[in-house]
Amino acid sequence: MNNRFSKTPEPPYYAVIFTNQLCEDDAGYDEMGEAMFDLAMAQPGCLGAETARDAARFGITVSYWDSEESIGRWKAEAKHLVAQKQGIERWYSHYELRVARVERAYSGPEGRSLL
């Protein structure tokens, strides 16, 4: 399996879906993004994350969590609060954040048949 995919447990668990559009001037964003990704992965309750950005500077990160409480602790983490503030003030022209409960999950195509 590709190591860019998170290995999540059997549902239920939670997904935080963060979509964003970067401004043209994003000095310091890549470093902060990498630091926040590493910090999130070290948080209790974090199950993994997947992220991508296209040439038009549109990005999406989906992080997976074991509970809403874990998500709340991550949102309130001090270094993450600093990054959120900088994102709002400096880096994002727009963003959307959604929290969803994952009820079903499967992977493929290996081992899957449509019949």
Secondary structure, DSSP 8 states (H G I E B T S, - for coil): --TTS----SS-EEEEEEEEEE-S--TTHHHHHHHHHHHHHTSTTEEEEEEEE-TTSEEEEEEEES-HHHHHHHHH-HHHHHHHHHIIIIIEEEEEEEEEEE------STT----
